[in-house]
Amino acid sequence: MSGHALALVGAVDPALLDLVELSLTGEDCLVIRASLLPDVDDGVVRLTSWGHGGAAALDLRELAGGPAVVDVPIPTDCLTCSLREVLLAVAEDRARDEPQGTTVVLLPPAIELPHLVPGLAHDLEEMAQEEDIQAPAQAHLAGVAHLIDAERALADLLDHHPLTESGLALSEHDTRCTGEVHLVNLGYADVIVSVGHEAAESGADLVEHLRPLDTLLLPGLDAPLLDCLLNTAHDADSALRHVHPATTQAWGGPDQHGVWTLDLSATLPFHPVRLREMVAELAGRGLCARGCFWLPSRPGRVCAWEVVGGSVNLGDAGTWSEAPPGLPERESIGGAGTSVDTTEPHCHLVVTGVGDEEQKRAVEAAFAAVLLREDELADSLAWIGAADGLENWFGEEA
């Protein structure tokens, strides 16, 4: 693809971004480190670069013996929206300054890619259409990468580590944990860089189970990251299907070190009362899970299910008719699964754990027990519009 290439790299651990910055030293690209600083001058997005190419276009001021820095006032109350606007301006400036060049942006730690990248991809496409009319310079979104320390993957994903503990929360109201960011970004990114992958065993296998089959895995930073990013054109629609509760899949992976994935699906809904009573059994202990379910009390809504870092997160993911079309069908993990139309109500949970076969069987049993039974179908219409006792779970007032 012609035009200026913009690549994005995200992580939870700032030290991994430091390593990427070091690994790209001397490469034919401008590397910009983006930081969100909501408490500086009423909020700024800080752009920092040690490279000199393109500094004029970005209006970066070069500090004596140090990097070039620019602070952009946060334009909106939404930090992620503000970051997107700033990155669009960076792409536009860089495309005009270096039409066939490359910019790699190291994102602020703990940014969730699905909240940032699709909007940026759309804005870049619109900018390219405008440039077709006004000027030859264009910018396109190349690969999007996420970094994870494979040796810490078990702890980061299966244990509860709030971002506030490491000073990475975006605001005082940010209650996310490290696992929430890793889980969604491993599903969304085009390229996964698994640092320490070869020595991590169970942690490396867990990363394999949580990445889509068409995602490129680099086992460390010795691999040619820049080439991989530039050889990838980001497809936001496909990436969103990987992480949308209604269309996520069980990708599986190596099982030599005890990592397993369950692919649980059904067309019947969950029984609201039994779900409330058995949520702990269904969530299990020390597991990652993602997917969707539906309830006879909410027949038109996609109910999102996520278990990560020891916490269960439920939410409303919109209507079934608005859900993206499913990815091409393939055989499910462990045998033939139930083929379903992803735009029709269904339950589909993808559960990944390490060891503990008893835990695995217990989750399977809980899934079967929570489903509405055939003999209860005749009474299911009575649930429509009725209070189901789950209002607090969905952020509603009872």
Secondary structure, 3 states (H helix, E strand, C coil): CCCEEEEEEEECCHHHHHHHHHHCCCCCCEEEEEEEECCCCCCEEEEEECCCCCHHHHCCEECCCCCEEEEEECCCCCHHHHHHHHHHHHHHHHHHHCCCCEEEEECCCCCCHHHHHHHHHHHHHHHHHHHHHHCCCCEEEEEEEEEEEHHHHHHHHHCCCEHHHHCCCCCCCCCCEHHHHHHHHHHHCCEEEEECHHHHCHHHHHHHHHCCCCCEEECCCCCCHHHHHHCCCCCHHHHHHHHCCCCCCCCCCCCCCCEEEEEEEECCCECHHHHHHHHHHHHCCCCEEEEEEEECCEEEEEEEEEEECCEEEEEEEEEHHHCCCCCCCCCCCCCCCCCCCCCCCCEEEEEEEECCHHHHHHHHHHHHHHECCHHHHHHHHHHCCCCCCCCHHHCCCC
